[in-house]
Structure formats: structure tokens, C-alpha cells
Amino acid sequence: MPQLTESQVRRTRLPNGIRVVTERMPEARSVTTGFWVAVGGRDESSELAGASHFLEHLVFKGSDKRSAREIAESVDALGGEMNAFTSREHTAYYTRLPADDLEFGLELLTDVLADPALRAHEIDAEREVILEELAMSEDTPDDKVHSLLAAAVFPNHALGREVLGDDDTVEKLTRAEISAFFHEHYRPANVVVSAAGRLDHDDVVDGLQHFLESVDPGSAPKRAEPMDPPMPLAVERRPTEQAHVTIGWRAIDQRDPDRFALAVANQAFGGGLSSRLFQEIREDRGLAYSVYSAASLYTDCGLFMVYAGTAPSKVDEVLDLIDAEVDKLVADGLTERELRVASGYLVGALLLNLEDSGSRMGRLARGELAAGQALTVDEQVERIRAVTLEDVHEVLQRVLTGPRSLAAVGPFDEAAFSARM
């Protein structure tokens, strides 16, 4: 198993508060550098819903020193890639380049993230792109059902909103509002710079010495835990050929000691090819092409969910099978064999991801944002392997005995599910 020594993973906090974490991969020929900002969809007011995602689209449009075309051409000329994404609690910007071009990647990211141009014509063009993105999501029922579920599990809370915003808010966002959002949140206290590949930690730190050095450090967004109880049912009627159903429960947060037990439970329940849901619903009965479970953990709460896509005539049968498996988990937990297989998968997947500099960069950054310091691989493996049957049973009872929400998209209305409420 790879050992992450102190010479491979290093951390520095710059005088202005920016956290820098790197991992040296001597065997790599690339370097992936990410600038992670601890602000996302849940940190927006309802009027500014979608601002984080809108800003993500605009940053790589350039600064006063370079245009979007110049950025694209300079990255292409090196055979590299650049991208960004927005989640409910953070926004990330990254480049993957040949190792010798680390300095260029740092200079590019510090330039566009220190003072993006936010040109009016580019804002208008990206507004249309985002509206098309929203339309695409609306036209994809297996995406839409997850949006319905989030809104049901977290009603009247930003965690229940679409990260993209909606047509109304995206249409109304102005340059002044986007700029104000940037200057409020893109501050040193909210920034983690993570890099992995063939690099030297001191070179990364040197490349950041003047990044945001003359601005106020800022502070982390103020977040409020969801207080309203979950809604039991959310259904959208559509003339689809397939029914899409999800069931969700509020879960634990990303610092909870039981998070490793929940990961093992999820893997055994619906996370892999050998999981209960996949074997029972797809392999044994052929009722669904896609069926799985997943957990999303946030600062102060989480979501555990099950999804299945099936023929409308089979919805009741599929939901009965899911309910039966949930009842078994709450009553009896996992078997020793399931625990061994699920733990082995999680450990193996973690180690296989070490071959990619992008995966290592992301793992370090998420750890810094979630817990203040990423666990080493050895520590993560130890936590996973330490999970017991009792740990799994306890976390399943904590999560699956709470109120649940059912969301569905398909050729039916709420009355089709009233008997389940």
C-alpha cells in the first residue's frame, strides 16, 4: 500500500490565511492544481440563487490581462485541461498540465481568480448557456427527480434548491450582483489551494505569495442547519416511458465519526454490483436498469437516498422491494460477508484513485474544507477497516428510522403513492 510520508504531503497556511496542501508524486509527469472556494449554492440568498455557478462560468472568461480565447489557446498549446464545478458547499477551479508547466498553471489561476473581468457581453452570453443547461436538466427526468427529492428533504432551505438556480434568478442576476458576490466570498479565509503531481511544495507556495495578499481575509459563510421537517411526497407528472423514483432521509454531517460506517453501509446496500439493491432488483428480477443508493454529507447535515428507474407498471413492486430491504437493514444490519466485501471495495477504490493526480488533488482539498485537514490514505484505510457490524447497524438505525421523503417523475400523480405515506 502506498505510504504518504511527510515529504510527500505538505501543508502551509499563508500569512493572509489561504491554506495550501500538496502531494508530491515523483513518478508523475503531470500536475493538477485546484483552487477551492468554500462557497456554493447553499450560501446564496433566494434572490441570488445560482450566483456561485454563474460566477464559475465567468472566471475562465479571463481577466484584464487575458481573454477567454487566449486562456483556451495557452492551455491547449500545452496539451492540458482546465475546468471548474460548483456544488452546494464549494466551487472549484483546476488545471491539469505537464509537470514542467506548474508555474504557468499557478499564474493563470491566480490571475483569473484575483480579479475576473466579468465583461458585460460575456455575462450575457453565459446567461444563455446556463439557461440551456437548466433546460437540459429539466428535460432529463432522472436529474429532475433528484431535484425534487432535495427540495422535499430540505424544504425552505438552500440545500433544497438547484445549484444552477432557476430561470427567473439567472435571468435577473446583474453584473453588479455577481461582482459583489465575488468580492464578499472569494477571500483568503475561504480558499484552499490543492496540488498533486511532480511538484515541489515550496514552488507552489512561492507562486501564491502575491495572490489576494492585499485584500481583507474575509470570513466563512454563515450557514444555518435545516429546521423545517421533510416533506413526505413530491411528484411531477410527465408522459415518460420510464418512471423515476427516489427515497431520501436526512443523514449525518461530514465530520460525524459514523461517516465511515455509513460509507460501508451504502456500498453494501446500493453502491456496487454486489449490493443488495442491484442484486435483488436488477439481477434477480430484471426490474430496473439503474438502481443505487448514495450519501451526500454537508457541514451540518446530510442526505441518504435510493434511486430506481423502472417501467411505470412496476413502480409499486420496486418500491415494495426497497422498503423490504430497508426494513431488513434497520432490523438486522449487514452480514459479515457484506461488511468484508464493502470495506474491501472502498479501500481498493481509494488506492486505485491514487494513480491519478486529479483524484489526489481533490481528496486533499475536500479533506481540508470538510475537516480542516485531510486524513492520509493510511488513516482513511484504517478508519474504513475499523468499521464493525455494530457500527454499521447503529448508523443505519440513526438514518433510516427518521422521516423519509419520496420523489417521483413519471406518468402518474400523487394519488398513486398516497397509500405509502
BELPEBEL-V695225 format. One line per field, one symbol per residue. psi: psi as a letter, one per 20 degrees, with the letter a starting at -180 (. if undefined). burial: # if it has 16 or more other C-alpha atoms within 10 Angstrom, else .. Layout:
psi = ???
burial = ???
//
This chain:
psi = pppnrhihpqqpoqhiippppqppnhiqjrppppopplpbhijqrhhjpigghghghhgjiaaihqrgghgghhghijkaqqrrqpahirpqpqqorqhikggggghgghghihmqhlqghhghghghghhhgghgghjnhighhhgggghghmqkqhiiqphibrgghhhiprggggghgghghmqhhjppppqqanrpghhgghijhjokhjrpharqqpppqphqqqphpopppqlqhqppqqpqqqarriiphjhhhhggggghgjiahjrggggghgghikiqgpprrqpopagjarpprpqqprqhijgggghggggghghgghgibrrhggggggghgggghghhiiiphgggghggghgghgjippqrggggggggiiprhhgggghhhggiirqqqpqqpamrahhijhii.
burial = .......##.#....##########..#.###############...################..#....##..#....#.#.#.##############..#..##.###########...##..##..##..#......##.#######################..##..##...##.##..#################..##.##..###...##.##....#...#######.....#############...###############.#########....##..#####.###.##########.#..#..##..#..##..##..##...###.######..#...#.###########.###...#.##..##.###.###.#######.##...#########....#....
//
